[in-house]
């Protein structure tokens, strides 16, 4: 379902996105959560977008260092604090001088995307755009 919705989303983005996007990177899951779930829903969405806008998906620049507690019952500040320092970068040479489309499934407060983008922007001459399939009203 995520791949299919990503393709539809990508078709819409094709008419509005910045054509200088170089790569697409999904928000990563912690490896333990990935092992339990068996997939990363953001990666499926990213792969669907990739098919529509003809840009590659890269999954090895950003990684999650620890499994954060569930965000569903936390306040806005607690969500931001819960996610602080959770993401790190590696393989930075793949991101240098690139425009990265960061993809997530759902945005509530934006703290996850902000944390991811902040880490990516520490890499020399990178730019970040974001795309999320859905949003939910917080509070």
N, CA, C and O atoms as a GROMACS GRO file, in nm:
protein
  556
    1UNK      N    1   0.082  -0.119   0.000
    1UNK     CA    2   0.000   0.000   0.000
    1UNK      C    3   0.087   0.126   0.000
    1UNK      O    4   0.058   0.223  -0.071
    2UNK      N    5   0.195   0.124   0.081
    2UNK     CA    6   0.284   0.241   0.087
    2UNK      C    7   0.347   0.271  -0.047
    2UNK      O    8   0.359   0.387  -0.086
    3UNK      N    9   0.389   0.165  -0.118
    3UNK     CA   10   0.450   0.184  -0.250
    3UNK      C   11   0.350   0.246  -0.347
    3UNK      O   12   0.382   0.340  -0.419
    4UNK      N   13   0.230   0.192  -0.348
    4UNK     CA   14   0.125   0.243  -0.437
    4UNK      C   15   0.094   0.389  -0.405
    4UNK      O   16   0.088   0.473  -0.496
    5UNK      N   17   0.074   0.419  -0.277
    5UNK     CA   18   0.045   0.558  -0.239
    5UNK      C   19   0.164   0.650  -0.269
    5UNK      O   20   0.145   0.766  -0.306
    6UNK      N   21   0.285   0.597  -0.254
    6UNK     CA   22   0.404   0.674  -0.290
    6UNK      C   23   0.407   0.707  -0.438
    6UNK      O   24   0.444   0.818  -0.477
    7UNK      N   25   0.367   0.612  -0.522
    7UNK     CA   26   0.361   0.638  -0.667
    7UNK      C   27   0.260   0.748  -0.698
    7UNK      O   28   0.288   0.837  -0.779
    8UNK      N   29   0.144   0.743  -0.634
    8UNK     CA   30   0.043   0.848  -0.654
    8UNK      C   31   0.095   0.983  -0.605
    8UNK      O   32   0.079   1.085  -0.672
    9UNK      N   33   0.156   0.982  -0.488
    9UNK     CA   34   0.213   1.104  -0.431
    9UNK      C   35   0.322   1.158  -0.523
    9UNK      O   36   0.328   1.279  -0.549
   10UNK      N   37   0.406   1.070  -0.572
   10UNK     CA   38   0.513   1.110  -0.663
   10UNK      C   39   0.459   1.170  -0.792
   10UNK      O   40   0.517   1.265  -0.845
   11UNK      N   41   0.349   1.117  -0.841
   11UNK     CA   42   0.287   1.173  -0.962
   11UNK      C   43   0.243   1.317  -0.937
   11UNK      O   44   0.257   1.403  -1.024
   12UNK      N   45   0.189   1.343  -0.818
   12UNK     CA   46   0.153   1.481  -0.783
   12UNK      C   47   0.277   1.568  -0.765
   12UNK      O   48   0.280   1.682  -0.810
   13UNK      N   49   0.378   1.512  -0.701
   13UNK     CA   50   0.502   1.588  -0.680
   13UNK      C   51   0.571   1.622  -0.811
   13UNK      O   52   0.638   1.725  -0.823
   14UNK      N   53   0.556   1.536  -0.908
   14UNK     CA   54   0.624   1.555  -1.036
   14UNK      C   55   0.593   1.692  -1.095
   14UNK      O   56   0.677   1.751  -1.164
   15UNK      N   57   0.475   1.743  -1.069
   15UNK     CA   58   0.436   1.872  -1.123
   15UNK      C   59   0.475   1.989  -1.034
   15UNK      O   60   0.468   2.105  -1.076
   16UNK      N   61   0.517   1.960  -0.909
   16UNK     CA   62   0.543   2.069  -0.816
   16UNK      C   63   0.679   2.064  -0.749
   16UNK      O   64   0.724   2.165  -0.695
   17UNK      N   65   0.746   1.948  -0.751
   17UNK     CA   66   0.870   1.936  -0.675
   17UNK      C   67   0.985   2.009  -0.743
   17UNK      O   68   0.978   2.043  -0.861
   18UNK      N   69   1.089   2.031  -0.667
   18UNK     CA   70   1.208   2.094  -0.720
   18UNK      C   71   1.283   1.995  -0.808
   18UNK      O   72   1.323   1.888  -0.760
   19UNK      N   73   1.303   2.026  -0.934
   19UNK     CA   74   1.366   1.929  -1.025
   19UNK      C   75   1.513   1.902  -0.994
   19UNK      O   76   1.573   1.812  -1.053
   20UNK      N   77   1.572   1.977  -0.901
   20UNK     CA   78   1.712   1.952  -0.870
   20UNK      C   79   1.730   1.856  -0.753
   20UNK      O   80   1.840   1.843  -0.701
   21UNK      N   81   1.623   1.787  -0.712
   21UNK     CA   82   1.638   1.683  -0.609
   21UNK      C   83   1.727   1.574  -0.667
   21UNK      O   84   1.706   1.527  -0.778
   22UNK      N   85   1.827   1.536  -0.588
   22UNK     CA   86   1.922   1.434  -0.634
   22UNK      C   87   1.886   1.295  -0.584
   22UNK      O   88   1.892   1.198  -0.660
   23UNK      N   89   1.850   1.285  -0.457
   23UNK     CA   90   1.820   1.154  -0.400
   23UNK      C   91   1.703   1.163  -0.303
   23UNK      O   92   1.668   1.270  -0.254
   24UNK      N   93   1.644   1.048  -0.278
   24UNK     CA   94   1.532   1.037  -0.185
   24UNK      C   95   1.578   0.949  -0.070
   24UNK      O   96   1.635   0.842  -0.091
   25UNK      N   97   1.553   0.995   0.053
   25UNK     CA   98   1.593   0.918   0.171
   25UNK      C   99   1.475   0.907   0.266
   25UNK      O  100   1.423   1.009   0.312
   26UNK      N  101   1.432   0.785   0.298
   26UNK     CA  102   1.324   0.769   0.395
   26UNK      C  103   1.374   0.791   0.537
   26UNK      O  104   1.492   0.770   0.566
   27UNK      N  105   1.284   0.834   0.625
   27UNK     CA  106   1.316   0.842   0.767
   27UNK      C  107   1.343   0.699   0.814
   27UNK      O  108   1.259   0.611   0.794
   28UNK      N  109   1.458   0.674   0.876
   28UNK     CA  110   1.492   0.537   0.914
   28UNK      C  111   1.422   0.490   1.041
   28UNK      O  112   1.388   0.569   1.129
   29UNK      N  113   1.401   0.360   1.048
   29UNK     CA  114   1.356   0.294   1.169
   29UNK      C  115   1.478   0.242   1.244
   29UNK      O  116   1.582   0.218   1.183
   30UNK      N  117   1.466   0.227   1.374
   30UNK     CA  118   1.570   0.160   1.449
   30UNK      C  119   1.572   0.014   1.407
   30UNK      O  120   1.467  -0.043   1.377
   31UNK      N  121   1.690  -0.048   1.403
   31UNK     CA  122   1.702  -0.184   1.352
   31UNK      C  123   1.615  -0.283   1.429
   31UNK      O  124   1.564  -0.379   1.370
   32UNK      N  125   1.598  -0.262   1.559
   32UNK     CA  126   1.512  -0.354   1.636
   32UNK      C  127   1.366  -0.342   1.594
   32UNK      O  128   1.297  -0.443   1.581
   33UNK      N  129   1.320  -0.221   1.573
   33UNK     CA  130   1.182  -0.201   1.528
   33UNK      C  131   1.165  -0.257   1.387
   33UNK      O  132   1.061  -0.315   1.355
   34UNK      N  133   1.267  -0.238   1.303
   34UNK     CA  134   1.261  -0.293   1.168
   34UNK      C  135   1.251  -0.445   1.174
   34UNK      O  136   1.174  -0.506   1.099
   35UNK      N  137   1.329  -0.505   1.261
   35UNK     CA  138   1.328  -0.651   1.274
   35UNK      C  139   1.189  -0.702   1.318
   35UNK      O  140   1.142  -0.804   1.270
   36UNK      N  141   1.127  -0.630   1.409
   36UNK     CA  142   0.994  -0.669   1.457
   36UNK      C  143   0.889  -0.650   1.348
   36UNK      O  144   0.808  -0.739   1.321
   37UNK      N  145   0.891  -0.533   1.285
   37UNK     CA  146   0.790  -0.499   1.184
   37UNK      C  147   0.817  -0.569   1.051
   37UNK      O  148   0.724  -0.614   0.984
   38UNK      N  149   0.944  -0.576   1.015
   38UNK     CA  150   0.980  -0.641   0.889
   38UNK      C  151   0.989  -0.548   0.770
   38UNK      O  152   1.025  -0.591   0.660
   39UNK      N  153   0.958  -0.422   0.788
   39UNK     CA  154   0.964  -0.325   0.679
   39UNK      C  155   0.964  -0.184   0.737
   39UNK      O  156   0.928  -0.162   0.852
   40UNK      N  157   1.004  -0.089   0.654
   40UNK     CA  158   0.998   0.052   0.689
   40UNK      C  159   0.895   0.117   0.596
   40UNK      O  160   0.918   0.129   0.476
   41UNK      N  161   0.784   0.157   0.652
   41UNK     CA  162   0.676   0.213   0.572
   41UNK      C  163   0.720   0.337   0.495
   41UNK      O  164   0.674   0.359   0.383
   42UNK      N  165   0.808   0.418   0.552
   42UNK     CA  166   0.857   0.537   0.483
   42UNK      C  167   0.942   0.499   0.361
   42UNK      O  168   0.944   0.571   0.261
   43UNK      N  169   1.011   0.387   0.371
   43UNK     CA  170   1.091   0.343   0.256
   43UNK      C  171   1.001   0.299   0.141
   43UNK      O  172   1.031   0.327   0.025
   44UNK      N  173   0.892   0.231   0.171
   44UNK     CA  174   0.798   0.194   0.065
   44UNK      C  175   0.741   0.317  -0.004
   44UNK      O  176   0.731   0.321  -0.126
   45UNK      N  177   0.706   0.417   0.074
   45UNK     CA  178   0.654   0.542   0.017
   45UNK      C  179   0.762   0.607  -0.069
   45UNK      O  180   0.734   0.652  -0.180
   46UNK      N  181   0.886   0.611  -0.018
   46UNK     CA  182   0.998   0.670  -0.092
   46UNK      C  183   1.020   0.597  -0.224
   46UNK      O  184   1.046   0.661  -0.326
   47UNK      N  185   1.010   0.466  -0.224
   47UNK     CA  186   1.030   0.389  -0.348
   47UNK      C  187   0.921   0.417  -0.450
   47UNK      O  188   0.947   0.419  -0.570
   48UNK      N  189   0.799   0.438  -0.402
   48UNK     CA  190   0.691   0.476  -0.494
   48UNK      C  191   0.715   0.613  -0.553
   48UNK      O  192   0.696   0.634  -0.673
   49UNK      N  193   0.756   0.708  -0.470
   49UNK     CA  194   0.788   0.843  -0.519
   49UNK      C  195   0.901   0.834  -0.621
   49UNK      O  196   0.897   0.899  -0.725
   50UNK      N  197   1.001   0.754  -0.589
   50UNK     CA  198   1.117   0.737  -0.677
   50UNK      C  199   1.075   0.694  -0.818
   50UNK      O  200   1.126   0.744  -0.918
   51UNK      N  201   0.983   0.601  -0.823
   51UNK     CA  202   0.937   0.553  -0.954
   51UNK      C  203   0.872   0.666  -1.034
   51UNK      O  204   0.888   0.673  -1.156
   52UNK      N  205   0.799   0.751  -0.965
   52UNK     CA  206   0.727   0.859  -1.034
   52UNK      C  207   0.817   0.974  -1.075
   52UNK      O  208   0.796   1.033  -1.182
   53UNK      N  209   0.916   1.009  -0.994
   53UNK     CA  210   0.999   1.126  -1.027
   53UNK      C  211   1.138   1.088  -1.077
   53UNK      O  212   1.220   1.175  -1.108
   54UNK      N  213   1.162   0.959  -1.085
   54UNK     CA  214   1.287   0.909  -1.145
   54UNK      C  215   1.412   0.961  -1.072
   54UNK      O  216   1.506   1.010  -1.134
   55UNK      N  217   1.410   0.948  -0.939
   55UNK     CA  218   1.526   0.979  -0.858
   55UNK      C  219   1.554   0.858  -0.769
   55UNK      O  220   1.459   0.792  -0.726
   56UNK      N  221   1.680   0.828  -0.741
   56UNK     CA  222   1.711   0.708  -0.663
   56UNK      C  223   1.680   0.721  -0.515
   56UNK      O  224   1.689   0.829  -0.457
   57UNK      N  225   1.644   0.609  -0.454
   57UNK     CA  226   1.626   0.601  -0.310
   57UNK      C  227   1.759   0.556  -0.249
   57UNK      O  228   1.819   0.460  -0.295
   58UNK      N  229   1.803   0.627  -0.148
   58UNK     CA  230   1.924   0.594  -0.074
   58UNK      C  231   1.883   0.576   0.071
   58UNK      O  232   1.810   0.658   0.126
   59UNK      N  233   1.930   0.469   0.134
   59UNK     CA  234   1.887   0.442   0.271
   59UNK      C  235   2.003   0.436   0.371
   59UNK      O  236   1.984   0.396   0.486
   60UNK      N  237   2.122   0.474   0.328
   60UNK     CA  238   2.238   0.455   0.415
   60UNK      C  239   2.312   0.584   0.451
   60UNK      O  240   2.432   0.581   0.481
   61UNK      N  241   2.243   0.696   0.449
   61UNK     CA  242   2.305   0.822   0.490
   61UNK      C  243   2.263   0.857   0.632
   61UNK      O  244   2.344   0.908   0.711
   62UNK      N  245   2.141   0.832   0.664
   62UNK     CA  246   2.084   0.864   0.794
   62UNK      C  247   2.046   0.736   0.865
   62UNK      O  248   1.989   0.645   0.804
   63UNK      N  249   2.077   0.728   0.994
   63UNK     CA  250   2.036   0.611   1.070
   63UNK      C  251   1.992   0.653   1.209
   63UNK      O  252   2.026   0.760   1.259
   64UNK      N  253   1.914   0.566   1.270
   64UNK     CA  254   1.859   0.590   1.403
   64UNK      C  255   1.951   0.523   1.504
   64UNK      O  256   1.975   0.402   1.494
   65UNK      N  257   2.002   0.600   1.600
   65UNK     CA  258   2.099   0.546   1.696
   65UNK      C  259   2.034   0.472   1.812
   65UNK      O  260   2.094   0.382   1.871
   66UNK      N  261   1.911   0.509   1.842
   66UNK     CA  262   1.841   0.440   1.951
   66UNK      C  263   1.693   0.439   1.920
   66UNK      O  264   1.642   0.524   1.847
   67UNK      N  265   1.626   0.342   1.977
   67UNK     CA  266   1.482   0.332   1.958
   67UNK      C  267   1.416   0.431   2.053
   67UNK      O  268   1.422   0.414   2.175
   68UNK      N  269   1.354   0.531   1.998
   68UNK     CA  270   1.285   0.630   2.082
   68UNK      C  271   1.154   0.569   2.131
   68UNK      O  272   1.095   0.482   2.066
   69UNK      N  273   1.110   0.617   2.246
   69UNK     CA  274   0.980   0.574   2.298
   69UNK      C  275   0.871   0.620   2.203
   69UNK      O  276   0.890   0.715   2.127
   70UNK      N  277   0.758   0.553   2.208
   70UNK     CA  278   0.647   0.593   2.123
   70UNK      C  279   0.610   0.739   2.148
   70UNK      O  280   0.612   0.787   2.261
   71UNK      N  281   0.578   0.809   2.040
   71UNK     CA  282   0.548   0.951   2.048
   71UNK      C  283   0.398   0.979   2.065
   71UNK      O  284   0.359   1.093   2.089
   72UNK      N  285   0.316   0.878   2.053
   72UNK     CA  286   0.172   0.899   2.039
   72UNK      C  287   0.106   0.971   2.155
   72UNK      O  288   0.008   1.043   2.134
   73UNK      N  289   0.155   0.955   2.277
   73UNK     CA  290   0.089   1.020   2.391
   73UNK      C  291   0.172   1.134   2.449
   73UNK      O  292   0.141   1.184   2.557
   74UNK      N  293   0.275   1.176   2.380
   74UNK     CA  294   0.364   1.280   2.432
   74UNK      C  295   0.319   1.420   2.388
   74UNK      O  296   0.254   1.437   2.285
   75UNK      N  297   0.354   1.518   2.470
   75UNK     CA  298   0.328   1.658   2.436
   75UNK      C  299   0.425   1.699   2.324
   75UNK      O  300   0.520   1.627   2.293
   76UNK      N  301   0.400   1.815   2.267
   76UNK     CA  302   0.487   1.867   2.161
   76UNK      C  303   0.632   1.876   2.209
   76UNK      O  304   0.723   1.831   2.140
   77UNK      N  305   0.654   1.934   2.326
   77UNK     CA  306   0.789   1.947   2.379
   77UNK      C  307   0.850   1.809   2.407
   77UNK      O  308   0.966   1.785   2.375
   78UNK      N  309   0.773   1.722   2.467
   78UNK     CA  310   0.823   1.587   2.498
   78UNK      C  311   0.858   1.511   2.372
   78UNK      O  312   0.954   1.433   2.372
   79UNK      N  313   0.784   1.532   2.264
   79UNK     CA  314   0.817   1.466   2.136
   79UNK      C  315   0.953   1.515   2.086
   79UNK      O  316   1.038   1.437   2.043
   80UNK      N  317   0.972   1.647   2.092
   80UNK     CA  318   1.099   1.704   2.047
   80UNK      C  319   1.213   1.651   2.132
   80UNK      O  320   1.318   1.612   2.080
   81UNK      N  321   1.194   1.649   2.264
   81UNK     CA  322   1.297   1.602   2.355
   81UNK      C  323   1.325   1.452   2.335
   81UNK      O  324   1.440   1.408   2.344
   82UNK      N  325   1.222   1.374   2.309
   82UNK     CA  326   1.233   1.230   2.290
   82UNK      C  327   1.316   1.194   2.167
   82UNK      O  328   1.381   1.090   2.163
   83UNK      N  329   1.312   1.280   2.067
   83UNK     CA  330   1.377   1.249   1.939
   83UNK      C  331   1.515   1.314   1.927
   83UNK      O  332   1.591   1.283   1.835
   84UNK      N  333   1.548   1.404   2.021
   84UNK     CA  334   1.676   1.476   2.016
   84UNK      C  335   1.794   1.379   2.022
   84UNK      O  336   1.801   1.295   2.112
   85UNK      N  337   1.885   1.391   1.927
   85UNK     CA  338   2.005   1.309   1.924
   85UNK      C  339   1.984   1.166   1.878
   85UNK      O  340   2.077   1.086   1.886
   86UNK      N  341   1.866   1.133   1.829
   86UNK     CA  342   1.835   0.996   1.788
   86UNK      C  343   1.892   0.962   1.650
   86UNK      O  344   1.920   0.846   1.623
   87UNK      N  345   1.908   1.062   1.564
   87UNK     CA  346   1.954   1.037   1.427
   87UNK      C  347   2.098   1.083   1.408
   87UNK      O  348   2.139   1.186   1.462
   88UNK      N  349   2.173   1.007   1.331
   88UNK     CA  350   2.311   1.040   1.295
   88UNK      C  351   2.330   1.010   1.147
   88UNK      O  352   2.249   0.942   1.084
   89UNK      N  353   2.440   1.062   1.093
   89UNK     CA  354   2.470   1.038   0.952
   89UNK      C  355   2.592   0.949   0.936
   89UNK      O  356   2.677   0.941   1.026
   90UNK      N  357   2.600   0.885   0.823
   90UNK     CA  358   2.716   0.807   0.781
   90UNK      C  359   2.722   0.818   0.629
   90UNK      O  360   2.632   0.872   0.567
   91UNK      N  361   2.827   0.766   0.571
   91UNK     CA  362   2.843   0.773   0.425
   91UNK      C  363   2.816   0.914   0.374
   91UNK      O  364   2.746   0.933   0.274
   92UNK      N  365   2.873   1.012   0.443
   92UNK     CA  366   2.840   1.151   0.411
   92UNK      C  367   2.884   1.192   0.271
   92UNK      O  368   2.830   1.287   0.214
   93UNK      N  369   2.981   1.123   0.215
   93UNK     CA  370   3.023   1.157   0.079
   93UNK      C  371   2.910   1.135  -0.022
   93UNK      O  372   2.909   1.198  -0.128
   94UNK      N  373   2.816   1.047   0.010
   94UNK     CA  374   2.701   1.024  -0.079
   94UNK      C  375   2.602   1.140  -0.073
   94UNK      O  376   2.519   1.155  -0.162
   95UNK      N  377   2.610   1.221   0.034
   95UNK     CA  378   2.514   1.330   0.052
   95UNK      C  379   2.573   1.468   0.021
   95UNK      O  380   2.499   1.563  -0.004
   96UNK      N  381   2.705   1.479   0.022
   96UNK     CA  382   2.767   1.609  -0.002
   96UNK      C  383   2.724   1.664  -0.137
   96UNK      O  384   2.716   1.592  -0.237
   97UNK      N  385   2.696   1.794  -0.136
   97UNK     CA  386   2.657   1.865  -0.258
   97UNK      C  387   2.530   1.810  -0.321
   97UNK      O  388   2.513   1.817  -0.443
   98UNK      N  389   2.441   1.757  -0.239
   98UNK     CA  390   2.317   1.697  -0.290
   98UNK      C  391   2.195   1.764  -0.229
   98UNK      O  392   2.199   1.820  -0.120
   99UNK      N  393   2.088   1.757  -0.304
   99UNK     CA  394   1.957   1.798  -0.257
   99UNK      C  395   1.880   1.670  -0.226
   99UNK      O  396   1.856   1.588  -0.315
  100UNK      N  397   1.842   1.652  -0.100
  100UNK     CA  398   1.782   1.528  -0.054
  100UNK      C  399   1.634   1.551  -0.023
  100UNK      O  400   1.598   1.644   0.048
  101UNK      N  401   1.551   1.464  -0.078
  101UNK     CA  402   1.410   1.462  -0.042
  101UNK      C  403   1.394   1.362   0.071
  101UNK      O  404   1.414   1.242   0.052
  102UNK      N  405   1.359   1.411   0.189
  102UNK     CA  406   1.342   1.329   0.309
  102UNK      C  407   1.195   1.289   0.318
  102UNK      O  408   1.108   1.376   0.316
  103UNK      N  409   1.167   1.160   0.327
  103UNK     CA  410   1.029   1.109   0.321
  103UNK      C  411   0.990   1.042   0.452
  103UNK      O  412   1.063   0.959   0.506
  104UNK      N  413   0.874   1.081   0.503
  104UNK     CA  414   0.816   1.018   0.621
  104UNK      C  415   0.672   0.979   0.589
  104UNK      O  416   0.614   1.027   0.492
  105UNK      N  417   0.616   0.893   0.672
  105UNK     CA  418   0.479   0.851   0.648
  105UNK      C  419   0.379   0.953   0.700
  105UNK      O  420   0.292   0.997   0.625
  106UNK      N  421   0.391   0.992   0.827
  106UNK     CA  422   0.295   1.082   0.890
  106UNK      C  423   0.369   1.191   0.968
  106UNK      O  424   0.466   1.162   1.038
  107UNK      N  425   0.323   1.313   0.956
  107UNK     CA  426   0.377   1.424   1.034
  107UNK      C  427   0.272   1.464   1.137
  107UNK      O  428   0.155   1.485   1.104
  108UNK      N  429   0.315   1.473   1.261
  108UNK     CA  430   0.226   1.523   1.366
  108UNK      C  431   0.277   1.660   1.411
  108UNK      O  432   0.212   1.762   1.388
  109UNK      N  433   0.393   1.664   1.474
  109UNK     CA  434   0.451   1.792   1.515
  109UNK      C  435   0.569   1.831   1.427
  109UNK      O  436   0.611   1.947   1.428
  110UNK      N  437   0.623   1.737   1.352
  110UNK     CA  438   0.740   1.764   1.268
  110UNK      C  439   0.872   1.741   1.338
  110UNK      O  440   0.977   1.766   1.279
  111UNK      N  441   0.869   1.695   1.463
  111UNK     CA  442   0.994   1.680   1.538
  111UNK      C  443   1.086   1.574   1.477
  111UNK      O  444   1.208   1.592   1.478
  112UNK      N  445   1.031   1.467   1.425
  112UNK     CA  446   1.115   1.364   1.363
  112UNK      C  447   1.182   1.418   1.237
  112UNK      O  448   1.303   1.402   1.219
  113UNK      N  449   1.104   1.480   1.150
  113UNK     CA  450   1.161   1.536   1.028
  113UNK      C  451   1.262   1.646   1.058
  113UNK      O  452   1.365   1.657   0.991
  114UNK      N  453   1.235   1.727   1.159
  114UNK     CA  454   1.328   1.832   1.198
  114UNK      C  455   1.461   1.772   1.245
  114UNK      O  456   1.568   1.820   1.209
  115UNK      N  457   1.453   1.667   1.327
  115UNK     CA  458   1.574   1.602   1.378
  115UNK      C  459   1.654   1.541   1.263
  115UNK      O  460   1.777   1.552   1.260
  116UNK      N  461   1.586   1.477   1.170
  116UNK     CA  462   1.655   1.416   1.055
  116UNK      C  463   1.720   1.523   0.968
  116UNK      O  464   1.837   1.513   0.932
  117UNK      N  465   1.643   1.626   0.934
  117UNK     CA  466   1.695   1.732   0.848
  117UNK      C  467   1.812   1.804   0.913
  117UNK      O  468   1.909   1.839   0.845
  118UNK      N  469   1.805   1.826   1.042
  118UNK     CA  470   1.915   1.894   1.113
  118UNK      C  471   2.045   1.816   1.099
  118UNK      O  472   2.151   1.876   1.080
  119UNK      N  473   2.038   1.686   1.109
  119UNK     CA  474   2.159   1.604   1.095
  119UNK      C  475   2.210   1.607   0.952
  119UNK      O  476   2.331   1.621   0.930
  120UNK      N  477   2.122   1.594   0.855
  120UNK     CA  478   2.164   1.596   0.714
  120UNK      C  479   2.228   1.730   0.680
  120UNK      O  480   2.328   1.734   0.607
  121UNK      N  481   2.172   1.838   0.730
  121UNK     CA  482   2.223   1.971   0.696
  121UNK      C  483   2.360   2.000   0.756
  121UNK      O  484   2.421   2.101   0.722
  122UNK      N  485   2.410   1.914   0.844
  122UNK     CA  486   2.547   1.926   0.895
  122UNK      C  487   2.649   1.882   0.790
  122UNK      O  488   2.768   1.912   0.802
  123UNK      N  489   2.603   1.812   0.688
  123UNK     CA  490   2.690   1.765   0.580
  123UNK      C  491   2.713   1.880   0.483
  123UNK      O  492   2.622   1.956   0.452
  124UNK      N  493   2.836   1.891   0.435
  124UNK     CA  494   2.877   1.999   0.348
  124UNK      C  495   2.784   2.016   0.227
  124UNK      O  496   2.761   1.922   0.150
  125UNK      N  497   2.733   2.136   0.213
  125UNK     CA  498   2.657   2.178   0.095
  125UNK      C  499   2.538   2.087   0.062
  125UNK      O  500   2.517   2.050  -0.054
  126UNK      N  501   2.461   2.052   0.164
  126UNK     CA  502   2.339   1.974   0.138
  126UNK      C  503   2.217   2.064   0.152
  126UNK      O  504   2.218   2.166   0.222
  127UNK      N  505   2.113   2.023   0.085
  127UNK     CA  506   1.983   2.086   0.100
  127UNK      C  507   1.882   1.976   0.126
  127UNK      O  508   1.901   1.863   0.081
  128UNK      N  509   1.777   2.008   0.198
  128UNK     CA  510   1.676   1.909   0.232
  128UNK      C  511   1.538   1.964   0.200
  128UNK      O  512   1.504   2.077   0.237
  129UNK      N  513   1.459   1.884   0.132
  129UNK     CA  514   1.316   1.907   0.117
  129UNK      C  515   1.248   1.790   0.185
  129UNK      O  516   1.307   1.683   0.200
  130UNK      N  517   1.125   1.810   0.227
  130UNK     CA  518   1.055   1.701   0.295
  130UNK      C  519   0.925   1.668   0.224
  130UNK      O  520   0.863   1.753   0.160
  131UNK      N  521   0.886   1.542   0.238
  131UNK     CA  522   0.758   1.496   0.185
  131UNK      C  523   0.702   1.396   0.285
  131UNK      O  524   0.772   1.306   0.331
  132UNK      N  525   0.576   1.411   0.317
  132UNK     CA  526   0.508   1.317   0.406
  132UNK      C  527   0.374   1.284   0.343
  132UNK      O  528   0.306   1.370   0.287
  133UNK      N  529   0.338   1.159   0.353
  133UNK     CA  530   0.215   1.113   0.290
  133UNK      C  531   0.092   1.166   0.361
  133UNK      O  532  -0.011   1.191   0.298
  134UNK      N  533   0.102   1.184   0.492
  134UNK     CA  534  -0.015   1.227   0.569
  134UNK      C  535   0.028   1.316   0.685
  134UNK      O  536   0.145   1.320   0.722
  135UNK      N  537  -0.067   1.386   0.739
  135UNK     CA  538  -0.042   1.462   0.862
  135UNK      C  539  -0.162   1.441   0.953
  135UNK      O  540  -0.272   1.409   0.909
  136UNK      N  541  -0.136   1.462   1.078
  136UNK     CA  542  -0.243   1.451   1.176
  136UNK      C  543  -0.243   1.575   1.262
  136UNK      O  544  -0.138   1.633   1.290
  137UNK      N  545  -0.360   1.614   1.303
  137UNK     CA  546  -0.372   1.730   1.390
  137UNK      C  547  -0.325   1.690   1.529
  137UNK      O  548  -0.370   1.589   1.585
  138UNK      N  549  -0.236   1.769   1.584
  138UNK     CA  550  -0.182   1.739   1.717
  138UNK      C  551  -0.270   1.805   1.821
  138UNK      O  552  -0.315   1.918   1.805
  139UNK      N  553  -0.293   1.730   1.929
  139UNK     CA  554  -0.363   1.787   2.044
  139UNK      C  555  -0.505   1.775   2.031
  139UNK      O  556  -0.580   1.818   2.119
   0.00000   0.00000   0.00000
